[in-house]
Amino acid sequence: MAHLGVSRLPVPRAQPPLASPYFVVLGTIEARKNHLMLLHVWRELVHRLGAAVPKLIIIGQRGWECEQVVDLLERCDTLRGAVREVSHCDDAQLATWLCHAQALLFPSFAEGYGLPLVEALAAGVPVIASDLPAFREVAGDLPDYLDPIDGMGWLEAVLAFADPKHPARLAQLARMQRFAPPSWEQHFAVVDAWLHGLEQAPDATGTAARNEVGFVPHP
């Protein structure tokens, strides 16, 4: 499988951007990303923990089909101070936000790859993610997986990972020691081998399938 390569993020600042514990969700705000579920989880966390609630940092611009999320972000008094939007973030800022987080939250309903998941694991940051085939393909059993509609499960996971010494968080950190992020060299080695195979594949007449400009049609 030719997984996309991952470039290392810049070195993060040593000082965390917040004094209190926080979690990061990274990606455009849209229905598929399931921000709405996380906001409902955070409302419950505020009711339970009050001022001690860990913060939720939403990194990404507002997209489409996200009216309910925007309504909560702009109008829900309960979430004020507990949830923060970061709509513009360069690589250096992202590295700092991510590397000091308790975990990356990735509750999407569907993903084709999941670059933030790989970036987080490569940076040594735990991940709590939806149980999707695309995530398991690239990360195996390293993250903690949950059903994207299991709100109570996500709430309990956030409570656990808010504690740096919680056994579930320490167990994932131990599993992450064997993670080797995919590289661009590996990606292109697989692609080059695949293209070479196409060049060698015979066409219907038994000759190499290529046209005058070297285009190799799909066999």
VEXLO-985681 format. One record per residue: residue in one letter; chain; x, y, z of N, C-alpha, C in turn. Coordinates in nm, 2 decimals. Each point is the difference from the previous one (the first is absolute). Example, Ala and Ser with C-alpha at 12.3 -4.5 7.8 and 13.67 -1.06 7.14 Angstrom:
BEGIN
{'a', 'A', {1.32, -0.57, 0.78}, {-0.09, 0.12, 0.00}, {0.09, 0.12, 0.00}};
{'s', 'A', {-0.04, 0.11, -0.07}, {0.09, 0.11, 0.00}, {-0.08, 0.11, 0.08}};
# end
This chain:
BEGIN
{'m', 'A', {0.08, -0.12, 0.00}, {-0.08, 0.12, 0.00}, {0.09, 0.13, 0.00}};
{'a', 'A', {-0.03, 0.09, -0.09}, {0.08, 0.12, -0.01}, {-0.06, 0.11, 0.08}};
{'h', 'A', {0.03, -0.01, 0.13}, {-0.05, 0.10, 0.09}, {0.07, 0.14, -0.02}};
{'l', 'A', {-0.07, 0.11, 0.01}, {0.06, 0.13, -0.02}, {0.11, 0.02, 0.11}};
{'g', 'A', {0.11, 0.06, -0.05}, {0.10, 0.03, 0.10}, {-0.04, 0.12, 0.09}};
{'v', 'A', {0.07, 0.01, 0.11}, {-0.03, 0.10, 0.10}, {0.13, 0.07, 0.03}};
{'s', 'A', {0.00, 0.13, -0.02}, {0.11, 0.09, 0.04}, {-0.01, 0.04, 0.14}};
{'r', 'A', {0.12, 0.00, 0.07}, {0.00, 0.03, 0.14}, {-0.04, 0.15, 0.02}};
{'l', 'A', {-0.08, 0.02, 0.10}, {-0.04, 0.14, 0.03}, {0.12, 0.07, 0.06}};
{'p', 'A', {0.00, 0.14, 0.00}, {0.11, 0.07, 0.06}, {0.01, -0.03, 0.15}};
{'v', 'A', {0.12, 0.03, 0.05}, {0.02, -0.02, 0.15}, {-0.10, 0.09, 0.08}};
{'p', 'A', {-0.08, -0.06, 0.09}, {-0.10, 0.08, 0.07}, {0.07, 0.09, 0.11}};
{'r', 'A', {-0.07, 0.10, 0.03}, {0.05, 0.08, 0.12}, {0.00, -0.08, 0.12}};
{'a', 'A', {0.09, 0.02, 0.09}, {0.01, -0.07, 0.13}, {-0.12, 0.03, 0.09}};
{'q', 'A', {-0.04, 0.13, -0.01}, {-0.11, 0.04, 0.09}, {-0.14, -0.03, -0.06}};
{'p', 'A', {-0.08, -0.07, 0.07}, {-0.14, -0.03, -0.05}, {-0.07, 0.13, -0.03}};
{'p', 'A', {-0.09, 0.00, -0.10}, {-0.08, 0.12, -0.03}, {-0.11, 0.03, 0.10}};
{'l', 'A', {-0.03, -0.10, 0.08}, {-0.10, 0.02, 0.11}, {0.06, -0.06, 0.13}};
{'a', 'A', {-0.04, 0.06, 0.11}, {0.05, -0.06, 0.13}, {-0.08, -0.12, 0.04}};
{'s', 'A', {-0.13, -0.01, -0.04}, {-0.08, -0.11, 0.03}, {0.00, -0.11, -0.10}};
{'p', 'A', {-0.04, -0.12, 0.04}, {0.00, -0.11, -0.10}, {-0.10, 0.02, -0.11}};
{'y', 'A', {0.03, -0.04, -0.12}, {-0.09, 0.02, -0.12}, {0.02, -0.12, -0.10}};
{'f', 'A', {-0.11, -0.01, -0.08}, {0.00, -0.10, -0.11}, {-0.01, 0.08, -0.13}};
{'v', 'A', {0.05, -0.06, -0.11}, {-0.01, 0.06, -0.13}, {-0.08, -0.08, -0.09}};
{'v', 'A', {-0.08, 0.07, -0.08}, {-0.07, -0.06, -0.12}, {0.05, 0.08, -0.12}};
{'l', 'A', {0.04, -0.07, -0.10}, {0.07, 0.07, -0.11}, {-0.07, -0.04, -0.14}};
{'g', 'A', {-0.05, 0.11, -0.07}, {-0.06, -0.02, -0.13}, {-0.11, 0.10, -0.02}};
{'t', 'A', {-0.04, 0.01, -0.12}, {-0.11, 0.09, -0.04}, {-0.12, -0.03, 0.08}};
{'i', 'A', {-0.08, 0.10, 0.04}, {-0.12, -0.03, 0.08}, {-0.11, -0.03, -0.11}};
{'e', 'A', {-0.04, -0.12, 0.00}, {-0.10, -0.05, -0.09}, {-0.07, -0.12, 0.06}};
{'a', 'A', {-0.12, -0.03, -0.05}, {-0.08, -0.11, 0.06}, {0.08, -0.13, 0.01}};
{'r', 'A', {0.07, -0.04, -0.10}, {0.07, -0.12, 0.00}, {0.11, -0.02, 0.11}};
{'k', 'A', {0.05, 0.12, 0.05}, {0.10, -0.01, 0.10}, {-0.06, -0.02, 0.15}};
{'n', 'A', {-0.13, 0.02, 0.01}, {-0.07, -0.04, 0.13}, {0.04, 0.09, 0.11}};
{'h', 'A', {0.03, 0.13, -0.03}, {0.02, 0.10, 0.11}, {-0.12, 0.01, 0.10}};
{'l', 'A', {-0.12, -0.02, -0.06}, {-0.12, 0.02, 0.08}, {0.00, -0.09, 0.12}};
{'m', 'A', {0.03, -0.13, -0.02}, {0.01, -0.09, 0.11}, {0.09, 0.04, 0.11}};
{'l', 'A', {0.12, 0.05, -0.04}, {0.10, 0.05, 0.10}, {-0.05, 0.11, 0.08}};
{'l', 'A', {-0.07, 0.10, -0.07}, {-0.06, 0.11, 0.08}, {-0.10, -0.04, 0.10}};
{'h', 'A', {-0.08, -0.10, -0.03}, {-0.10, -0.05, 0.10}, {0.08, -0.07, 0.11}};
{'v', 'A', {0.10, -0.07, -0.03}, {0.09, -0.06, 0.10}, {0.05, 0.11, 0.09}};
{'w', 'A', {0.05, 0.11, -0.06}, {0.06, 0.10, 0.09}, {-0.10, 0.07, 0.08}};
{'r', 'A', {-0.12, 0.02, -0.05}, {-0.11, 0.05, 0.09}, {-0.02, -0.08, 0.12}};
{'e', 'A', {0.00, -0.13, -0.01}, {-0.02, -0.09, 0.11}, {0.13, 0.01, 0.09}};
{'l', 'A', {0.12, 0.01, -0.06}, {0.12, 0.01, 0.09}, {0.00, 0.13, 0.08}};
{'v', 'A', {-0.05, 0.11, -0.06}, {-0.01, 0.12, 0.08}, {-0.10, -0.01, 0.11}};
{'h', 'A', {-0.11, -0.07, -0.02}, {-0.10, -0.02, 0.11}, {0.07, -0.08, 0.11}};
{'r', 'A', {0.08, -0.10, -0.04}, {0.06, -0.09, 0.10}, {0.12, 0.07, 0.08}};
{'l', 'A', {0.08, 0.07, -0.08}, {0.13, 0.04, 0.05}, {0.01, 0.15, 0.03}};
{'g', 'A', {-0.09, 0.08, -0.06}, {0.01, 0.14, 0.03}, {0.12, 0.06, -0.06}};
{'a', 'A', {0.07, 0.08, 0.08}, {0.12, 0.07, -0.04}, {0.12, -0.09, -0.03}};
{'a', 'A', {-0.01, -0.12, 0.06}, {0.11, -0.10, -0.02}, {-0.01, -0.08, -0.13}};
{'v', 'A', {-0.10, 0.04, -0.09}, {-0.01, -0.08, -0.12}, {0.12, 0.02, -0.09}};
{'p', 'A', {0.05, -0.10, -0.07}, {0.11, 0.02, -0.09}, {-0.06, 0.07, -0.12}};
{'k', 'A', {0.09, 0.07, -0.07}, {-0.05, 0.08, -0.12}, {0.00, -0.08, -0.12}};
{'l', 'A', {-0.09, 0.04, -0.09}, {0.00, -0.06, -0.14}, {0.04, 0.11, -0.10}};
{'i', 'A', {0.11, -0.03, -0.07}, {0.05, 0.09, -0.10}, {-0.03, -0.05, -0.14}};
{'i', 'A', {-0.08, 0.08, -0.07}, {-0.05, -0.04, -0.13}, {0.09, 0.07, -0.10}};
{'i', 'A', {0.09, -0.07, -0.07}, {0.09, 0.06, -0.10}, {-0.06, -0.03, -0.14}};
{'g', 'A', {-0.04, 0.11, -0.07}, {-0.05, -0.02, -0.13}, {-0.10, 0.10, -0.03}};
{'q', 'A', {-0.02, 0.03, -0.13}, {-0.10, 0.10, -0.04}, {-0.14, -0.06, -0.01}};
{'r', 'A', {-0.09, 0.09, 0.00}, {-0.14, -0.04, -0.01}, {-0.03, -0.04, -0.15}};
{'g', 'A', {-0.07, -0.11, -0.02}, {-0.02, -0.05, -0.13}, {-0.15, 0.00, -0.03}};
{'w', 'A', {-0.05, -0.12, -0.04}, {-0.14, 0.00, -0.05}, {-0.08, -0.10, 0.09}};
{'e', 'A', {-0.13, 0.01, 0.00}, {-0.09, -0.08, 0.08}, {0.04, 0.00, 0.14}};
{'c', 'A', {0.03, 0.11, 0.06}, {0.05, 0.01, 0.14}, {-0.08, 0.10, 0.08}};
{'e', 'A', {-0.12, 0.03, -0.05}, {-0.08, 0.11, 0.07}, {-0.02, -0.03, 0.15}};
{'q', 'A', {-0.03, -0.13, 0.03}, {-0.03, -0.03, 0.14}, {0.13, 0.02, 0.09}};
{'v', 'A', {0.11, -0.04, -0.06}, {0.13, 0.02, 0.07}, {0.02, 0.15, 0.02}};
{'v', 'A', {-0.02, 0.08, -0.10}, {0.02, 0.15, 0.01}, {-0.09, 0.06, 0.10}};
{'d', 'A', {-0.13, -0.05, 0.00}, {-0.09, 0.05, 0.10}, {0.05, -0.02, 0.15}};
{'l', 'A', {0.05, -0.12, 0.02}, {0.05, -0.03, 0.14}, {0.12, 0.08, 0.03}};
{'l', 'A', {0.09, 0.01, -0.10}, {0.12, 0.08, 0.03}, {-0.03, 0.15, 0.03}};
{'e', 'A', {-0.10, 0.05, -0.07}, {-0.02, 0.14, 0.01}, {-0.11, 0.04, 0.11}};
{'r', 'A', {-0.08, -0.10, 0.04}, {-0.12, 0.04, 0.08}, {0.00, -0.08, 0.13}};
{'c', 'A', {0.07, -0.10, 0.02}, {-0.01, -0.09, 0.12}, {0.09, 0.06, 0.11}};
{'d', 'A', {-0.06, 0.06, 0.10}, {0.07, 0.05, 0.11}, {0.09, -0.10, 0.07}};
{'t', 'A', {-0.06, -0.12, 0.01}, {0.07, -0.11, 0.07}, {0.14, -0.03, -0.05}};
{'l', 'A', {0.01, 0.02, -0.13}, {0.13, -0.04, -0.07}, {0.10, 0.12, 0.00}};
{'r', 'A', {-0.04, 0.12, 0.04}, {0.09, 0.11, 0.00}, {0.11, -0.02, 0.10}};
{'g', 'A', {0.12, 0.01, -0.05}, {0.12, -0.02, 0.09}, {0.04, -0.15, 0.00}};
{'a', 'A', {-0.08, -0.09, -0.04}, {0.03, -0.14, 0.00}, {0.05, -0.05, -0.14}};
{'v', 'A', {-0.05, 0.07, -0.10}, {0.03, -0.03, -0.14}, {0.05, 0.12, -0.07}};
{'r', 'A', {0.11, -0.02, -0.08}, {0.06, 0.11, -0.07}, {0.03, -0.04, -0.15}};
{'e', 'A', {-0.04, 0.09, -0.09}, {0.02, -0.02, -0.14}, {0.14, 0.06, -0.04}};
{'v', 'A', {0.08, -0.07, -0.08}, {0.12, 0.05, -0.05}, {-0.01, -0.02, -0.15}};
{'s', 'A', {-0.05, 0.11, -0.07}, {-0.04, -0.02, -0.14}, {0.12, 0.02, -0.09}};
{'h', 'A', {0.11, 0.07, 0.04}, {0.12, 0.01, -0.08}, {0.12, -0.04, 0.09}};
{'c', 'A', {0.07, -0.10, -0.06}, {0.11, -0.06, 0.08}, {0.11, -0.04, -0.09}};
{'d', 'A', {0.12, 0.05, 0.01}, {0.11, -0.04, -0.09}, {0.06, -0.13, 0.06}};
{'d', 'A', {0.10, -0.06, -0.06}, {0.05, -0.12, 0.04}, {0.07, 0.01, 0.14}};
{'a', 'A', {0.07, 0.11, 0.02}, {0.06, 0.01, 0.13}, {-0.10, 0.01, 0.12}};
{'q', 'A', {-0.10, 0.07, -0.03}, {-0.11, 0.01, 0.10}, {-0.07, -0.13, 0.02}};
{'l', 'A', {-0.03, -0.07, -0.11}, {-0.06, -0.13, 0.01}, {0.09, -0.10, 0.08}};
{'a', 'A', {0.13, 0.00, -0.03}, {0.08, -0.09, 0.08}, {0.00, 0.03, 0.15}};
{'t', 'A', {-0.01, 0.12, 0.04}, {-0.01, 0.04, 0.14}, {-0.13, -0.05, 0.06}};
{'w', 'A', {-0.11, 0.04, -0.07}, {-0.13, -0.04, 0.05}, {-0.01, -0.16, 0.01}};
{'l', 'A', {0.05, -0.07, -0.10}, {-0.02, -0.14, 0.00}, {0.09, -0.07, 0.10}};
{'c', 'A', {0.13, 0.04, 0.01}, {0.09, -0.07, 0.08}, {-0.02, 0.01, 0.15}};
{'h', 'A', {-0.07, 0.10, 0.04}, {-0.03, 0.02, 0.15}, {-0.14, -0.04, 0.03}};
{'a', 'A', {-0.08, -0.06, -0.09}, {-0.13, -0.04, 0.02}, {-0.01, -0.14, 0.08}};
{'q', 'A', {-0.11, -0.02, 0.07}, {-0.02, -0.13, 0.07}, {-0.02, -0.10, -0.10}};
{'a', 'A', {-0.06, 0.03, -0.11}, {-0.03, -0.09, -0.11}, {-0.06, 0.07, -0.12}};
{'l', 'A', {0.02, -0.06, -0.12}, {-0.08, 0.05, -0.12}, {-0.13, -0.08, 0.00}};
{'l', 'A', {-0.11, 0.07, -0.02}, {-0.13, -0.06, -0.01}, {-0.03, 0.00, -0.15}};
{'f', 'A', {-0.05, -0.12, -0.05}, {-0.02, -0.01, -0.14}, {-0.13, -0.09, -0.02}};
{'p', 'A', {-0.12, 0.07, 0.02}, {-0.13, -0.08, 0.01}, {-0.07, 0.00, -0.14}};
{'s', 'A', {0.07, 0.01, -0.11}, {-0.06, 0.00, -0.13}, {-0.09, -0.12, -0.03}};
{'f', 'A', {-0.10, 0.03, -0.08}, {-0.09, -0.11, -0.05}, {0.07, -0.08, -0.12}};
{'a', 'A', {0.08, 0.07, -0.07}, {0.07, -0.06, -0.12}, {0.13, 0.08, -0.03}};
{'e', 'A', {0.10, -0.07, -0.04}, {0.13, 0.06, -0.04}, {0.06, -0.09, -0.10}};
{'g', 'A', {0.07, 0.06, -0.09}, {0.07, -0.07, -0.10}, {0.14, -0.04, 0.04}};
{'y', 'A', {0.06, 0.08, 0.09}, {0.14, -0.03, 0.05}, {0.01, 0.03, 0.15}};
{'g', 'A', {-0.01, 0.13, 0.03}, {0.01, 0.05, 0.14}, {0.14, 0.05, 0.03}};
{'l', 'A', {0.05, 0.10, -0.07}, {0.13, 0.06, 0.02}, {0.02, 0.05, 0.14}};
{'p', 'A', {-0.09, 0.07, 0.06}, {0.02, 0.04, 0.14}, {0.03, -0.11, 0.10}};
{'l', 'A', {-0.06, -0.12, -0.02}, {0.03, -0.11, 0.08}, {0.15, -0.04, -0.01}};
{'v', 'A', {0.05, -0.01, -0.12}, {0.14, -0.04, -0.02}, {0.09, 0.11, 0.06}};
{'e', 'A', {-0.04, 0.12, -0.03}, {0.09, 0.11, 0.06}, {0.01, 0.00, 0.15}};
{'a', 'A', {-0.12, -0.03, 0.06}, {0.00, 0.00, 0.15}, {0.09, -0.12, 0.05}};
{'l', 'A', {-0.02, -0.12, -0.06}, {0.08, -0.11, 0.05}, {0.14, 0.02, -0.03}};
{'a', 'A', {0.04, 0.06, -0.11}, {0.14, 0.03, -0.03}, {0.06, 0.10, 0.10}};
{'a', 'A', {-0.09, 0.09, 0.06}, {0.05, 0.10, 0.09}, {-0.01, -0.06, 0.15}};
{'g', 'A', {-0.04, -0.12, 0.01}, {-0.01, -0.06, 0.14}, {-0.12, 0.04, 0.08}};
{'v', 'A', {-0.11, 0.04, -0.08}, {-0.12, 0.04, 0.07}, {-0.11, -0.11, -0.01}};
{'p', 'A', {-0.06, -0.04, 0.11}, {-0.10, -0.10, -0.01}, {-0.12, 0.04, -0.09}};
{'v', 'A', {-0.07, -0.10, -0.05}, {-0.12, 0.03, -0.09}, {-0.12, -0.08, 0.05}};
{'i', 'A', {-0.11, 0.06, 0.01}, {-0.13, -0.06, 0.02}, {-0.08, 0.02, -0.13}};
{'a', 'A', {-0.03, -0.11, -0.07}, {-0.05, 0.01, -0.14}, {-0.12, -0.09, -0.02}};
{'s', 'A', {-0.08, 0.04, -0.10}, {-0.11, -0.09, -0.04}, {0.06, -0.13, -0.05}};
{'d', 'A', {-0.08, -0.10, 0.01}, {0.05, -0.14, -0.04}, {-0.03, -0.01, -0.15}};
{'l', 'A', {0.09, 0.05, -0.08}, {-0.01, 0.00, -0.15}, {0.10, -0.09, -0.06}};
{'p', 'A', {-0.03, -0.07, -0.11}, {0.10, -0.08, -0.07}, {0.12, 0.08, -0.04}};
{'a', 'A', {-0.02, 0.13, -0.05}, {0.12, 0.08, -0.04}, {0.09, 0.03, 0.11}};
{'f', 'A', {-0.05, 0.02, 0.12}, {0.09, 0.02, 0.12}, {0.07, -0.12, 0.04}};
{'r', 'A', {-0.07, -0.12, 0.00}, {0.07, -0.12, 0.04}, {0.11, -0.04, -0.10}};
{'e', 'A', {-0.03, 0.03, -0.13}, {0.10, -0.03, -0.11}, {0.13, 0.07, 0.03}};
{'v', 'A', {0.00, 0.12, 0.04}, {0.12, 0.08, 0.01}, {0.06, -0.01, 0.14}};
{'a', 'A', {-0.09, -0.02, 0.11}, {0.05, 0.01, 0.14}, {-0.02, -0.13, 0.07}};
{'g', 'A', {-0.06, -0.10, -0.06}, {-0.02, -0.13, 0.07}, {-0.07, 0.02, 0.13}};
{'d', 'A', {0.05, -0.06, 0.11}, {-0.07, 0.00, 0.13}, {0.06, 0.11, 0.09}};
{'l', 'A', {0.07, 0.09, -0.05}, {0.06, 0.10, 0.09}, {-0.09, 0.10, 0.06}};
{'p', 'A', {-0.09, 0.06, -0.08}, {-0.10, 0.10, 0.07}, {-0.10, -0.08, 0.09}};
{'d', 'A', {-0.07, 0.08, 0.07}, {-0.13, -0.05, 0.07}, {-0.11, 0.03, -0.09}};
{'y', 'A', {-0.08, -0.10, -0.04}, {-0.10, 0.01, -0.10}, {-0.14, 0.00, 0.07}};
{'l', 'A', {-0.09, 0.08, -0.06}, {-0.14, 0.00, 0.05}, {-0.10, 0.02, -0.11}};
{'d', 'A', {-0.12, -0.04, 0.02}, {-0.10, 0.03, -0.10}, {-0.03, 0.15, 0.00}};
{'p', 'A', {-0.01, 0.06, -0.12}, {-0.02, 0.14, -0.01}, {-0.13, 0.05, 0.06}};
{'i', 'A', {-0.09, -0.08, 0.03}, {-0.13, 0.04, 0.06}, {-0.01, -0.04, 0.15}};
{'d', 'A', {0.11, -0.05, 0.05}, {0.00, -0.04, 0.14}, {0.04, 0.12, 0.09}};
{'g', 'A', {-0.09, 0.09, 0.02}, {0.04, 0.12, 0.07}, {0.05, -0.03, 0.14}};
{'m', 'A', {-0.07, -0.09, 0.07}, {0.05, -0.03, 0.14}, {0.14, -0.06, 0.00}};
{'g', 'A', {0.03, -0.09, -0.10}, {0.13, -0.05, -0.01}, {0.11, 0.10, -0.02}};
{'w', 'A', {-0.03, 0.10, -0.09}, {0.09, 0.11, -0.02}, {0.02, 0.08, 0.12}};
{'l', 'A', {-0.11, 0.03, 0.08}, {0.01, 0.07, 0.12}, {0.09, -0.07, 0.10}};
{'e', 'A', {-0.02, -0.13, 0.02}, {0.09, -0.07, 0.09}, {0.14, -0.01, -0.05}};
{'a', 'A', {0.02, 0.00, -0.13}, {0.14, -0.01, -0.05}, {0.07, 0.14, 0.03}};
{'v', 'A', {-0.07, 0.11, -0.02}, {0.05, 0.13, 0.03}, {0.04, 0.01, 0.15}};
{'l', 'A', {-0.09, -0.04, 0.08}, {0.03, 0.00, 0.15}, {0.12, -0.08, 0.03}};
{'a', 'A', {0.02, -0.11, -0.06}, {0.11, -0.09, 0.02}, {0.13, 0.07, -0.05}};
{'f', 'A', {0.00, 0.05, -0.12}, {0.12, 0.05, -0.06}, {0.04, 0.14, 0.05}};
{'a', 'A', {-0.10, 0.07, 0.07}, {0.03, 0.12, 0.07}, {0.10, -0.02, 0.11}};
{'d', 'A', {0.01, -0.12, 0.05}, {0.10, -0.03, 0.11}, {0.13, -0.06, -0.07}};
{'p', 'A', {0.11, 0.07, 0.01}, {0.12, -0.05, -0.07}, {0.04, -0.13, 0.05}};
{'k', 'A', {-0.04, -0.04, 0.12}, {0.05, -0.13, 0.05}, {-0.11, -0.11, -0.01}};
{'h', 'A', {-0.11, 0.03, -0.07}, {-0.10, -0.11, -0.01}, {0.05, -0.12, -0.07}};
{'p', 'A', {-0.03, -0.12, 0.05}, {0.05, -0.12, -0.07}, {-0.03, -0.01, -0.15}};
{'a', 'A', {-0.12, 0.05, -0.04}, {-0.03, -0.01, -0.14}, {0.09, 0.09, -0.09}};
{'r', 'A', {0.03, 0.11, 0.05}, {0.09, 0.09, -0.07}, {0.14, -0.05, 0.00}};
{'l', 'A', {0.05, -0.05, 0.12}, {0.13, -0.05, 0.00}, {0.02, -0.13, -0.09}};
{'a', 'A', {-0.11, -0.08, 0.00}, {0.01, -0.12, -0.09}, {0.01, 0.04, -0.15}};
{'q', 'A', {-0.07, 0.11, -0.04}, {0.01, 0.04, -0.14}, {0.14, 0.06, -0.02}};
{'l', 'A', {0.05, 0.07, 0.09}, {0.14, 0.06, -0.02}, {0.10, -0.12, -0.01}};
{'a', 'A', {-0.02, -0.10, 0.07}, {0.09, -0.12, -0.01}, {-0.02, -0.06, -0.14}};
{'r', 'A', {-0.12, -0.02, -0.05}, {-0.02, -0.06, -0.13}, {0.06, 0.09, -0.11}};
{'m', 'A', {-0.01, 0.13, 0.02}, {0.05, 0.09, -0.10}, {0.15, -0.01, -0.03}};
{'q', 'A', {0.07, -0.06, 0.09}, {0.15, -0.01, -0.01}, {0.04, -0.08, -0.13}};
{'r', 'A', {-0.09, -0.08, -0.05}, {0.03, -0.08, -0.11}, {-0.05, 0.06, -0.13}};
{'f', 'A', {-0.06, 0.12, 0.01}, {-0.05, 0.06, -0.12}, {0.11, 0.06, -0.09}};
{'a', 'A', {0.00, -0.03, -0.13}, {0.09, 0.05, -0.10}, {-0.08, 0.08, -0.10}};
{'p', 'A', {0.00, 0.13, 0.00}, {-0.09, 0.07, -0.10}, {0.05, -0.03, -0.14}};
{'p', 'A', {-0.10, -0.01, -0.09}, {0.03, -0.02, -0.14}, {0.08, 0.11, -0.06}};
{'s', 'A', {0.10, -0.03, -0.08}, {0.08, 0.11, -0.06}, {-0.03, 0.01, -0.15}};
{'w', 'A', {0.04, 0.11, -0.06}, {-0.02, 0.02, -0.14}, {0.09, -0.10, -0.08}};
{'e', 'A', {0.11, -0.03, 0.05}, {0.09, -0.10, -0.07}, {-0.07, -0.13, -0.01}};
{'q', 'A', {-0.07, -0.05, 0.11}, {-0.08, -0.12, -0.01}, {-0.11, 0.01, -0.10}};
{'h', 'A', {-0.07, 0.11, 0.01}, {-0.11, 0.03, -0.09}, {0.04, -0.02, -0.15}};
{'f', 'A', {0.10, 0.07, -0.04}, {0.04, 0.00, -0.14}, {0.07, -0.13, -0.04}};
{'a', 'A', {0.06, -0.07, 0.10}, {0.05, -0.14, -0.04}, {-0.11, -0.09, -0.04}};
{'v', 'A', {-0.12, 0.01, 0.07}, {-0.11, -0.09, -0.03}, {-0.06, 0.05, -0.13}};
{'v', 'A', {-0.02, 0.13, -0.02}, {-0.05, 0.05, -0.13}, {0.08, -0.03, -0.11}};
{'d', 'A', {0.14, 0.01, 0.01}, {0.09, -0.03, -0.11}, {-0.01, -0.15, -0.04}};
{'a', 'A', {-0.01, -0.08, 0.11}, {-0.01, -0.15, -0.03}, {-0.13, -0.03, -0.07}};
{'w', 'A', {-0.11, 0.07, 0.03}, {-0.13, -0.02, -0.06}, {0.01, 0.04, -0.15}};
{'l', 'A', {0.06, 0.12, -0.02}, {0.01, 0.05, -0.14}, {0.09, -0.09, -0.08}};
{'h', 'A', {0.10, -0.05, 0.06}, {0.09, -0.09, -0.08}, {-0.08, -0.13, -0.03}};
{'g', 'A', {-0.08, -0.05, 0.09}, {-0.08, -0.11, -0.03}, {-0.10, 0.02, -0.12}};
{'l', 'A', {-0.05, 0.12, -0.01}, {-0.09, 0.04, -0.11}, {0.07, 0.00, -0.13}};
{'e', 'A', {0.13, 0.05, 0.00}, {0.08, 0.00, -0.12}, {0.02, -0.14, -0.05}};
{'q', 'A', {0.02, -0.09, 0.09}, {0.03, -0.14, -0.04}, {-0.12, -0.08, -0.04}};
{'a', 'A', {-0.12, 0.05, 0.04}, {-0.12, -0.08, -0.03}, {-0.03, -0.01, -0.15}};
{'p', 'A', {-0.02, -0.12, -0.05}, {-0.04, -0.01, -0.14}, {-0.14, 0.05, -0.03}};
{'d', 'A', {-0.02, 0.05, -0.12}, {-0.13, 0.04, -0.04}, {-0.06, -0.12, -0.08}};
{'a', 'A', {-0.12, 0.02, -0.06}, {-0.07, -0.11, -0.06}, {0.08, -0.07, -0.11}};
{'t', 'A', {0.10, 0.07, -0.06}, {0.08, -0.07, -0.11}, {0.13, -0.05, 0.05}};
{'g', 'A', {0.02, 0.01, 0.13}, {0.12, -0.06, 0.06}, {0.12, 0.10, 0.00}};
{'t', 'A', {-0.02, 0.12, -0.04}, {0.11, 0.10, 0.00}, {-0.02, 0.10, 0.11}};
{'a', 'A', {0.10, 0.08, 0.04}, {-0.01, 0.09, 0.11}, {-0.11, 0.10, -0.04}};
{'a', 'A', {-0.08, 0.04, 0.11}, {-0.12, 0.09, -0.03}, {0.05, 0.14, 0.02}};
{'r', 'A', {0.04, 0.06, -0.10}, {0.04, 0.14, 0.01}, {-0.03, 0.07, -0.14}};
{'n', 'A', {-0.02, 0.13, 0.00}, {-0.03, 0.07, -0.12}, {0.13, 0.08, -0.04}};
{'e', 'A', {-0.02, 0.09, -0.10}, {0.12, 0.07, -0.05}, {0.06, 0.09, 0.10}};
{'v', 'A', {-0.07, 0.06, 0.10}, {0.05, 0.09, 0.09}, {0.04, -0.07, 0.13}};
{'g', 'A', {-0.01, -0.13, 0.00}, {0.04, -0.07, 0.12}, {-0.10, -0.01, 0.11}};
{'f', 'A', {-0.13, 0.03, -0.04}, {-0.11, -0.02, 0.10}, {-0.03, -0.15, 0.01}};
{'v', 'A', {-0.01, -0.04, 0.13}, {-0.03, -0.14, 0.03}, {-0.15, -0.01, 0.04}};
{'p', 'A', {-0.08, -0.05, -0.09}, {-0.14, -0.02, 0.04}, {-0.02, -0.10, 0.10}};
{'h', 'A', {-0.11, 0.01, 0.07}, {-0.04, -0.10, 0.11}, {-0.03, -0.13, -0.07}};
{'p', 'A', {0.06, -0.11, 0.04}, {-0.02, -0.13, -0.06}, {-0.14, -0.05, 0.01}};
# end
